[in-house]
Amino acid sequence: MAAKKKISKLKKSRIISQTVFLSIFIFLLTKTEYHGRDLIAYPVKVFLELDPLILLSTFLSSHTVAVGLYLGLIFVAITVLIGRGFCGWFCPLGALHDLVGSLKKQKKKKPKEETRLDKYGVKAKYYILVGILIAAVFQIHLVGILDPIALTIRSFSVGISPAFNYLVHGFFDLLYRTDIGAVAAVSEPVYEFLRNNVVSFGRPSFQQGSFIGLLFIGILALNFVRKRFWCRYLCPTGALLALISRFSLLNHKLESEECNDCKLCLATCAGGARPYPEDDWRGSECVLCMNCHSICPTQAISFKFGKPEPSARRTDLKRRYVLKAGGVGLASLAMFRLNPVRETGDALLVRPPGSVEEQEFLRRCIKCGECMKVCITNGLHPTFLQAGFEGIWSPILISRIGYCEFNCTLCGQVCPTDAIEHLATEEKQKRKIGLAFIDQNRCLPYAFKISCIVCEEHCPTSPKAILFEPETVITDEGEKELKMPVIDPEVCIGCGICEYYCPVGEEAAIRVSSVGEDRSEKNRILL
């Protein structure tokens, strides 16, 4: 009885650990935004820095590693010691999978024999890992698309969190409009607390946000097909840790004399590690959920430290499939690079200030969405194909939606790979990310002889990058002197505030292009 109580505590410890780390993850996400100071006071990127796959792939693709990414070696050491504890005890996406999987009704019968999906599907994640790493060797950085931490942060930042904000603001707005004093007396303090600590002050929304959010929900819904479907069959980080766990000192042990062949361990195994029979044990697939250890009625299953059996940790991969996966990674080199933007540049591809040169940017950016989440004005959005497929979901400034705040350096503070450098405010204010151009066919003074000085009023540079040239025009009412706006290309930094505030409907009369950006020697006004 005492042993059974000890087993129950072990499983509870895992659940507590998952709850704590998921709570920390969500808390840090809520702090990844402007809170009145140009400073992120919390280590909001620490989960990305602890990810060993991001460390490895970033090194392979860019041959440089941001200092913080060396924290990923911590979980390499933990994996060598106890196996895939990251997956079962720390990973926030793993915790969400377990949470959603717990909603699936359990059938009260013994598990069927191993299916083809269980037998062959577990190998898919290893082939995905090989393809990602081969692509990284040839400087195509795809890890952020499938890495569980980057995927979760991006999904929450541009999909789930904006939807949650929309619902919360809408709900409390509805309560406020009821105009019932007693309701407002209760709801307004709660709303103020949430606005200050949980939800964003505004209502951010992102291009592709709905798609990315629904894609994430679909990944979680796969748990109704098979619990931890993503972890078992698709997760490249899990595959990397599985390979490292071959050297783990913590090993599964089944006492065959005590086992009564009930197979309850097979029914509850979260990773598809096949704890029964002993010959079928796949140690590399074990995520240390401890379900088998807890549910065993005879206490025949235990985990002990010692030298691992080589066969117990072996990952049986077909060489031809590994070669095919590597071939896919190589083929991606040609397919992803077939993009004229690589040579000519995209005029609308305006990157955040502090971004390194475009090709180096693509070799570092993991598309995590941290910079988009922290952007004060909601100006940074995920690209689709503006930077080619290799740049999908990397940040782009869309000035008509939100401009680059002159005194803000937050995006550089949260970037985990130094794709966006952390600049001092004074240096950031001098960085050119593009150049504004005036469309005289839409500009009110030029096209319609209507006085307008909005762009110049909002220009933050000193001296102003937008100047006025007086011009006398003839209208139906006679002669009229107008101020005609012109751009000083030496002063303009391309922040986009003029485009954002331009009163001309739909497409602004002044638009920001990436031409003239500091980070490029090629992207200049004159070829």
Steps between C-alpha positions, in 0.01 A plus 500: 500500500788732585663422166177578318476836679857577396417422139199730513719781631740453211225548244366800691849649497503486120158665478611771744817557298303532175253738663776719641697524176190555287394777739846659476483473121162676485609760756808587291281527192281757675815696588620499140357843429532865585427581865579870511879473464731418214624201694400136526560425866439124477696224318220460245716309249640247747293206371640555151851526642459168683407320178799288383367460145494878452859512625615229257310615192594866549867404527478289184319765297679819611820368661429738787314447825347768722640469851162420652453194278777317684240444772378221272797294621322474835235275351761305309659417835161422656418268210828313543419459866132403503383480137223708343400681817464820298210349303313358796574749776594841355375551144194732497369345178534156655296619799229631266496166318452315828226744600309456173569125495343466843169608343495190281275231639680182598366170374490243776673219320849375443701675230513350156820378347739759368360673191695593187476864605666418833762280342605718208360842587739552792786511250354796311631754751855376451475544125357849556797575728748379238335715233508810724866454593612431142317814387669693784843383383420667168382813685124451470363548849169313525512393863256763626217363288485172694700556816248462788608809697519734199174358364318549831627856554414599142155343523420672828653833393321547168200268530384388844590810705334752260185286496501485881551878517212556260264284709601657833469858374173420326353332808580788736389757242167319490473511880584871498231574240233340718523824702417318821687656791536179701640311201749775415610523865613136483612470138709816466756415774534149355541644151762746622696220667490285185597795281798580720623145552357253249355638178643765270380856540401510133359230276788375285428294192738350249499399138470118490418508871181299454676242285792458741263478798277240332807302393609484863154392613513229234833376639345477847192327356722218373503379861152361436655277233788392720616655825810711449470446125736793433762374747486143375513556127594857401707689759860557381615617844365178648693309234825677589451435871411139423834454326683659794303289749669186367772587753255561785591359839137462611356177363172313494486160667220242477504217754350218296437285809276769646320591173148360456474590127216747556650742239369805684842656451454482122162672524637792701845552344511863374794462266449163335804352679346150522579422867367145454645252424856581599634408155277765336619785723591814304689714745553783253123550475444521877402852613514406869127541547525225765151379410619140468677526834190637671235273353681167532292300753788269591770770508700304244623815322771720641756757384857464623832666435766297331675429171238477224457192287593599141201316355258673738583844361546413136303696240439267209518731199520380144811634333322562173239714674769700678663561162163600355442742784843650438413517130184694580709743704736542205214539254361776715821690431403533135126544547519758777774698329303534176387843603588823315470692827836352600668701224279804445342547842133568572412867531238420763725268704577743782670324790511620863781742595814316601437213257820360353555473123212312334673172420659489844161594646342195337781282633426614856128574525298212649157659433405482868285815489647658814576826315144513365354443846706779654447760225329802660304605192409154363713587195699175476326209330598155372597489135347252262718476188640854486839360603458167326399177669815494713388829653140398569363644828804724550417860607408777258398858582165593345487873557136542404412281799765621745821702486839455667487700822794744504597437864441123509770230496292210632521273193879483532468415869284193445670347192670179620738451204623857438325513163386836641780663694429675828578866431525793737216747450729767353650257251163354406364846422769540234454162334338516157260215438366656180394820332164675456375591152218738413244397240404836348199341330345437844656770719236760590706815429640366171198317357204689646646838605385442857720614786640212710800492736428175689813313389733783602326545835558140602854462365715427812849575366695814580530676265179390329534253215190651336536859385265743328550692180249784456325505165231725361220309330186610318167370624137584422523755778809662353866484595594307810833431667553140612776322687624214282665219702836367385724229651855558613660158430798580718284541811212256442541173691195322357312468830166513317316734736420730206341212308306389808346843561447599136130599475459373145273195507611147415849531352692787657636787292837456668647152523813349648730279295799299619724684253788680666505277808827511693546125518534456122769625264291404196153629587556862396292762320733510204610167357 
